[in-house]
Amino acid sequence: MSKIIQDAEASRAGETLLEYRYNASRQPSYSEVGDFAGLNLNEVIVLTGPKTCSASELIINGLKPYIQTVVSIGETTCGKPYGMEVEDYCGHSIAAITFETLTKLGQGGYSAGIAPTCEIVDPIDGEFGDVNETLYAAALTYIETGNCPASRRRSNVSPIQVPNRSIGNLVFD
């Protein structure tokens, strides 16, 4: 996908992929531009899961104004529409969250993740490119029929419990 975007970007520039929205006291918004209208695609299918984060979500969300249909197959993404900048302070580097990413239409707000179009739980049951691997097979079914295959939900799986951690006075839940 990134290669297609790179090739399209080289052909014609000027369209906004994303905007960085800072708070009012920080600075005005900033935009990244490229030629995403030049992709010439009607539909893109992406495979997603709970570890699909940040840059991947940015591409999924950022393409929505340029592609008629962005289909995600899998599970809800992790939800990281925010970015940070590193500042040096007294010999230490501090990376504070300073902005939210939005599309050129102001679409964003996916801190709870991007819900899939076709919800399929990925048991990671095959090699990359194996037509029998769950998500890949679901994508092929969608391409062939235009419909989401039957949803497959987890069964008899307990969520992983992560203990609270702390550093000094900071507690991470």
Secondary structure as GFF3:
##gff-version 3
##sequence-region A 1 173
A	DSSP	alpha_helix	2	11	.	.	.	ID=ss1
A	DSSP	beta_strand	15	21	.	.	.	ID=ss2
A	DSSP	beta_strand	30	34	.	.	.	ID=ss3
A	DSSP	three_ten_helix	37	39	.	.	.	ID=ss4
A	DSSP	beta_strand	43	48	.	.	.	ID=ss5
A	DSSP	alpha_helix	55	63	.	.	.	ID=ss6
A	DSSP	beta_strand	69	74	.	.	.	ID=ss7
A	DSSP	beta_strand	82	89	.	.	.	ID=ss8
A	DSSP	beta_strand	92	102	.	.	.	ID=ss9
A	DSSP	beta_strand	118	119	.	.	.	ID=ss10
A	DSSP	alpha_helix	134	145	.	.	.	ID=ss11
A	DSSP	beta_strand	165	167	.	.	.	ID=ss12
A	DSSP	beta_strand	170	172	.	.	.	ID=ss13
###
